[in-house]
Structures are given as structure tokens and as C-alpha cells.
Amino acid sequence: MTQTAPAITAETVAQHGLSPEEYDRVLHALGREPNRVELGIFSVMWSEHCSYKSSRIHLKKLPTEGPQVICGPGENAGVVDIGDGQAAIFKMESHNHPSYIEPYQGAATGVGGILRDVFTMGARPIANLNALRFGRPDHPKMRHLIAGVVHGIGGYGNCVGVPTVGGEVNFHPAYDGNILVNAMTVGIADTDKIFYSAASGIGNPIVYVGSKTGRDGIHGATMASADFGEDAEEKRPTVQVGDPFTEKLLIEACLELMATDVIVAIQDMGAAGLTSSSVEMASKGGVGIELVMDDVPQREEGMTPYEMMLSESQERMLMVLKPGREPEAEAIFRKWELDFAVIGHVTDTGRMVLRHKGEVVCDIPLGPLADEAPLYDRPHVPTPPPSPLPEGLGTRDIAADLLTLMGSPDIASRRWIWEQYDHMVGADTVQRPGGDAAVVRVHGTDKALAMTTDCTPRYCHADPVQGGRQAVAETWRNLTAVGATPLAITNCLNFANPQRPEIMGQIVGCLEGMSEACRALDYPIVSGNVSLYNESKATGGGSAILPTPAIGGVGLLADWSRSMTIAFKGSGDIILAVGTRKGHLGQSLWLRECRGVEGADAGPPPSVDLAAERTTGDFIRSGIAAGHVSACHDVADGGIAVALAEMALAGDIGAMIDRKQPFDCARAFFAEDQGVYIVTINDHALLDFLGTAHAAGVEVEPLGRTGGKRLIFERPDRDDVVTLDALRQAHEAFLPALMGADAALA
């Protein structure tokens, strides 16, 4: 064994993110001291980002199966059956730390990486979504981060030719020193042409395709598994650099090769690059792997095996091919002007062996790298319940409070963001950003997929179990509101330092709530990502993000032309609230934005009745399918008043809201009760709708009628009135005013 560096010291081990106990496990696994290449490989494979060592024990509790599930967690992406011999393939992943350090490239390569996860499995990507969390709008760095992230997402997605159709954006001081950038991709494949990553066939060639390997992104996975200190800017070299035009070529070349029978296994080179892709392929197949590092395509002179194995250069794939078929595969990749190189072969040793300049520079058993990686059941404490909400909270003017909410950072229009994304490329986008869920037609069919990303971090912080339930139920609701049958979810679990028992308690609680919701709704988790250590000492004293288990939901419409939208369709329609209203103001945006009450003082979040959620959602979909409903919108942030305002602005039609409400004005209009929808109904459909609701045991309350260009809230002593023009001005002003002339800061 050739030693490629001086002896390993305790400082070297610490620099690689391994604890002394973990290094002892390395020594035991090898029976000797590792060289630097081997230490680097253990470092990235045992990083939190790759091994999930703090969360695996709890992730196993999540429901992952169902009749619609073809492939659950463990592969590059999840796969669900959508009928007619077709499957939807989708996943969500984080690129948080890189996006804080270098926002444009961090966000861009996040998009590129999630695209590769999907087309690696044989799917043509049809849509991208994202879930973004930023800090205080007035933070001195935030405009730069917002502009860079938005331009990075648009710059990559627009160039690669996949529409960006939906997402969400939140602002909170907890993200000042650690923003979140979660990217999701959905693709379509034939069920008999799905590709997996398990290597097989002793002697089969291992092939490297795509871009050349450079020195960008080295130790990216390790960096993503630690919190930020004052040295965040010094980590810029660990951020990858993307090329969307190469990615487009790689998509087309891979899909062309997949149309043949050449591929045995295929894996994206994502986090930890060549290391993780080769280890995962070999370990999943129960085989060994031998690579010749001299044959790896390199774009820089004098690269060492350590650099090549840990590089996270983008737009690269690893494949196992059938023997003798290399020329056929090479011809395809050369046609698309991409690198192609045979760099090794499958062995029966169960080991990873690397050769460089004729010498063995790495010889590691694969078991300790993958399945036998460290697994921790970290101490955790439950989140203490919030104090009850004080009595006597009310609103003096519904219209004034509504204007405040509509212009607030978490509710204001995201038009400035999504207009920078090409959401129509491919010509299959049915519903654009701005509604409850995006809808994209399955090309050449009547079917469509609905997709959404959702999470309410302030709920998760106040009560992780309820917050976990709500994040899942919110995606269920948004898919339902457009008429889609929810199929399955992906997730991106963003939390702070799991070595702090209170943070680990948030993780355990959110996963418990998510699991309960998925089981109750028959809505399994088929893929996901865990991103921990999202906190920053640089912001002064260990600032942790709010617990943010972002959920990406996908649903199916049999007929894309029957999808429902939030817009009021005409004057004189009856407006109804469907679902049980409890007037719950705890943890509401109204409390935060209009009364300055948040956090521990804002009471408990609204409870999620999962049985009622399912009953009401099934009823709403049946009402849409029957043609009874002309508009539909779920009640979420800001309560019924915000839902009504969004529906009115979307249709440019106002409404008069009756004074006969079951609660005081604040609870009637700003409560964030769960499982409630606002629908509009024509008079001729009302009796059928109400009869069906009664038979289903679903509560329905009249709110008023559509009409005019104002929202009029009737009160016993007066009417509170706001014009649509005033609502639109408040709603549209926030982001353009924030970004101003500096919108091109990226």
C-alpha cells in the first residue's frame, strides 16, 4: 500500500470531520492506519450528508409503501405508478450551505443535482420546484442572497429546458446565517424502462461519462455536515460550479443510451462525487469495485487520487455496462460531445480498490463505508408545549389587517421571483405559479401531474408533532384543491445541530407527525433528503434555523382540462367554507404581523385532525369532479381573509362577506384552522353540493357572494372595505421594493 501523504494526526482526523471514536472505527475496519485517500473516503461517506448517521434510526419509522409505489427510498429518486405503463419519478434535496456561501452556484448546482437524480432513473424531467427560506429582509446580506439564489435557479433551469413551476418562500430571522435552498424535480418514465444503481456482473466495465473532473467542490459533503462559523466565506472553494448546457447534453445522451439494453446500473455523481457513486453502486449490488484513477477524465493538471475521489464537479455520471457494449455507448456520448471513459470494473472482492500510476492507493472493505457506517441514537428531549394564547386578542379593522398581511414578507406576491423562471418551456404547463399547486400535463396524454412544496416552520418550532402532520397535510390539501388525487411525497428535512437534545427532539417529533399523517392519508414517502447542522455561530451565539421538514407532494389528474384554480370565475357565485372551523389563532401570521406576537408567546399551533382532513379532502375532489365547484383554495397562512383576497385578485372579482360568522372577527377571518377550503358554487349546484356534504359528514358554512371590485366584510356596527386595487398594490409591492435597483446583485 502506497502512502500518499504524511502520517495521519489527530488534527488531520478533526479536519476531516471525524470524531476520535469514529477514527478508532476506521482503524478497526482496516486493521491499520489509513492513508490520506482512504481517510478522505471515510470522511465523506461517514459525513452526516451521506450517511444520515443521526437520522437513519428514525427515518426507518416512516411509511414508504403503497399499491402505487414502484420504488421507495434508497434509490436516486422515488417512483410511483400513474397508469398506462407510466411512472412519476421525483425527489427533493437540499443545497443550503453552498447557497449561503455562493448563492448563484449553490442554487444552480442544487437544481442540476436534483435533475440528475431523476433522469438517472430513466425519467425525462418535466418540472422543477423549490422551497426557499431567507432571513430578515433588512439583513445586510439578504438581498445579495435572494438575488443570487433566484438567478441561480432560473439560470440553470431555464438553460436546461425544464420548467420551474412552483415552490414557496419564507422569511425569518432564524435563517439569517443559514438560508435554505431545497430543490425538487419531477419526471416521467415508462415503467418497463426504470434504471437502478446496484452494480452487478463480475468483470463488467465501469464507465465515467459527462464533464471532466476538476478541483471544485472538494469536501462539499463534509462542509454540508457542519454548522457555520466565522469562516463561512473561506469555504467558497467547496462550492461546486455548474454548467446547464452540459447537463442538457447529458440528459439527452443518457436517455438515448437508456433506449438500448446496454446499461446494467447507473448512478449520479452527487455529494462526495466519484466516492459516493462508486461505493453506493458496489454496496447495493453486494460486489467489489476497482478503479484506475489515471483514466478518470481530468480538466486540471496534476490531480491526485484524493482530489479526484472527493471532487464534486458537476454533470457527471457513473455506469456499469454490459461487456463488449462500450463502443456503442461511447458513440452516443461522443455524439453529444461528452467525455466517456472506462475507468474500472466490477469485482467479487467486496472491496474498493483504487490504482494510480501503477500502485494501489486505496484498499477498503465496502461494508464499513456504507451499511456499517456509524448510526447514532442521539439523546433527545420533547419540545415543551407553548403557553396558552392570551385572551382578548381582536381586530379593530379587518380590511386594514388584511392589507398588512397581504404585503407581509411571507404572504406577499412571489411574482418578482417566478417571472425570472421559465415556467412554460415544454408547453405542458397547465397551471403556473401562484395557485395551490402547479399542474403539468403528461405529454401526449390527457393526464397531468399536480405538484407542490409546503411546510410551516413556525408550527414545527412550537409543536414538532403537529407541525410534521401539518406539513404533510398541507401538500395533500394543495393537491386536492386543484382536483388531483394525492399519490406520494418526497421530503427535505432541514434541522440544526442533532447533537443538541432539543434539536434532536424537534427531528423526532416532526418525523412522528409526518408518519402519522402519511399513514392516515395513505400518502407514502418515496424519497427524501436530510440536511442537518443548519445553524451559524457567525450570527452571534449559535443561531439555529426553525425546524423545517419541507414536503414535496405529487398527485394525479385523469384529465388535465378539469383542473381547478383559485380564481373567482364570475359575479354572483356563492362562497362557502368547507371543513370544520375552530377559530384557532395560535401561531398565526396575523398574530405575528398585526399584533407583534410570535414564538413562545403565540400559543400552540392549530391541531390537525387527520381523519377529518381525509374526509374533507375526498369530498372536495368529488365536488370538483362532479363540476359543482367553480373555484377552490385551501385556507393556510393568514386564514380565510387572505384566502379570499388571493381568490379575488386571481379572478379580479371582489366579494361581499356576510356578517353572520361563528366567531369574533379576528378568529373568523384570520384563524389558520386546518383542513378548511374556500369554494365557490353556482346557485344551481348548491343543493347537490350541500346534500353530498351532509351525506359525507362535512361541515359547510356560507360566507357570502362574489361581485364588484372590493372585498366587503360586513360587521354588526359597520362594514370593513378594501378595494382590489389596494390589495394588489400591497400584495405586489414587497419584493420589488426590497430588491429595487439591486435586483441583479447575483
Secondary structure, DSSP 8 states (H G I E B T S, - for coil): ----SS---HHHHHHTT--HHHHHHHHHHHTS---HHHHHHHHHHTSHHHH-TTTHHHHTTS----TTEEE-TTSSSEEEEEETTEEEEEEEEE-HHHHHHSHHHHHHHHHHHHHHHHHTTT-EEEEEEEEEEE--TTSTTHHHHHHHHHHHHHHHHHHHT--EEEEEEEE-GGGTTS-EEEEEEEEEEETTS-------STT-EEEEEES-B-STTTTHHHHTTS-B-TTGGGGGGGS----HHHHHHHHHHHHHHHTTT-EEEEEE--TTHHHHHHHHHHHHHT-EEEEEGGGS-BSSTT--HHHHHH---SSEEEEEE-TT-HHHHHHHHHHTT-EEEEEEEEESSSEEEEEETTEEEEEEEHHHHTTTS-----------------S----S-HHHHHHHHHTSTTTS--HHHHTTS---TTS-EEE-TTSSSEEEE-TTSS-EEEEEEE--HHHHHH-HHHHHHHHHHHHHHHHHHTT-EEEEEEEEEE-S-TTSHHHHHHHHHHHHHHHHHHHHHT--EEEEEEE---EEGGGTS-EE---EEEEEEEEEES-GGG---SS--STT-EEEEES------TT-HHHHHHH---GGGG-------HHHHHHHHHHHHHHHHTT-EEEEEE--TTHHHHHHHHHHHHHT--EEE-S--SS-HHHHHH---TT-EEEEE-HHHHHHHHHHHHHHT--EEEEEEE-SSEEEEE-SS-EEEEEHHHHHHHHHHHHHHHHGGGTT--
